[in-house]
Amino acid sequence: MKIAIFGLGYVGTVTALGMAKLGHDVVGVDVAASKIDLLNQGICHIVEKDLQQTMDAIKADGKFTATLDPKVALDGANMSFICVGTPSDKRSGKVEGGAVKHVIDEIIATKKVVEKNDKKHPIVVRSTLFPDEFEQTLAAVLSDSDVNGKSQCFEIVIHPEFLREGTALEDFFDPPMVVLGCESVAVADAIFSLYKNIKAPRFHVDIRTASLLKYACNSYHALKVGFANEIGRVAKEMKGDIPKLVEMFLMDKKLNISEAYLRPGMSFGGSCLPKDLKALTASCREKHLIIPILNAVLQSNQVHTNYMLEQIMDMNCKHLLILGLTFKVGTDDLRESPAVELVERLLGKGYGIKIWDPDLDKMKLVGQNKDYVINCIPHLSQLLIEDPVQDGYRPDGVVKTKPHPSFQAYLDNLPSEIQLLDLTKVDG
């Protein structure tokens, strides 16, 4: 395929040379004449591992050239890649998509050149843009739409990159995944075919989800760095062996370095996480040690519980069946359970509540567990039911707070007029 690549910075140059090495004909476009001259001489203008060697290897094949003229690049091109910069606004921090919009306008302005191809021309955006900002750049494409709002000549595709400076070329040929955000399956398949010799999971999703992925990944990476540094400061202050602590932390592949806890759902609870976080942050306050990330975790958890309460109230159902009260499946521990707090607050607002939890036997509540729930829900025994069907309880709405398998048969037969809010699901 022939690919036009707009923007020859780090991402654009690596993408261009990577695609050329895969056997595609690539024409790069940039506004900097000095950059174009160097590239056409076979000289990489950026320092990146193995990039010059790749340039040397493909130069003889004539698979890559660079130009200042978009029309030259687009003549006969099967698709265009946009790799221009998207800097942050210095005041607001919002991303600036002006350069992306400018390139889209340029591509559309050469419509007659592009129309030499009998298929839609994909405009593949590798630049990182937030979904709201990105949609503002679509105006030019949408102006070329038919009555159904679909462009006759172009299709926008979001194609996030996962290139790290220093290992960018290696990351191009060994990506964690290949992600495309667009509507057309045929367009997605055409772009996936560019990577036919690269083994990586492939995802075809909507534009907004693809746009959010890079932000989710980079925010998590930043969070990990901040967390590690805060724990390092805590360990140093408390005279711990930091290298050994890190070594042991990283050994836990079941919870610490794993998929565990990384799916949106209920707030955390139980007797361990809240208690230990409170103890750690309290000790750091005494030592005047500033740990803003760790200090914010409990606050974030409370914000999420408040959010769930708002979701329940938005159902406009005054008689509710709560499926699950303990903080997770397979335990009768009610301590710090977010479901207990939700029930307590709903009762205070006058809701009619019944609770079904197969893990909970009110006759076996003892010790701290019993004291905790009595303080929060004194009349729990009057709210618990063993089976909503047998007990004849017909609520206006059902709220699921944990994924107990016993609930499924009831939910499968739930009448359509009874609302269901599943707080355990990823999509909420």
Sequence and secondary structure as in RCSB ss.txt:
>XXXX:A:sequence
MKIAIFGLGYVGTVTALGMAKLGHDVVGVDVAASKIDLLNQGICHIVEKDLQQTMDAIKADGKFTATLDPKVALD
GANMSFICVGTPSDKRSGKVEGGAVKHVIDEIIATKKVVEKNDKKHPIVVRSTLFPDEFEQTLAAVLSDSDVNGK
SQCFEIVIHPEFLREGTALEDFFDPPMVVLGCESVAVADAIFSLYKNIKAPRFHVDIRTASLLKYACNSYHALKV
GFANEIGRVAKEMKGDIPKLVEMFLMDKKLNISEAYLRPGMSFGGSCLPKDLKALTASCREKHLIIPILNAVLQS
NQVHTNYMLEQIMDMNCKHLLILGLTFKVGTDDLRESPAVELVERLLGKGYGIKIWDPDLDKMKLVGQNKDYVIN
CIPHLSQLLIEDPVQDGYRPDGVVKTKPHPSFQAYLDNLPSEIQLLDLTKVDG
>XXXX:A:secstr
 EEEEE  SHHHHHHHHHHHHTT EEEEE S HHHHHHHHTT  SS  TTHHHHHHHHHTTT EEEES HHHHHT
T SEEEE     B TTT  B  HHHHHHHHHHHHTHHHHTTSSS EEEEE S   HHHHHHTTHHHHTTB TTS 
BSSEEEEE      TTSHHHHHHS S EEEE S HHHHHHHHGGGTTS   EEEE HHHHHHHHHHHHHHHHHHH
HHHHHHHHHHHHTT  HHHHHHHHHH TTTTTSSTT S  S   SSSHHHHHHHHHHHHHHTT   HHHHHHHHH
HHHHHHHHHHHHHTT  SEEEEE  SSSTT    TT HHHHHHHHHHHTT EEEEE TT  GGG  HHHHHHHHH
H TTHHHHB S TTTTT   SEEEE S  TTHHHHHHT  TTSEEEETTSTT 
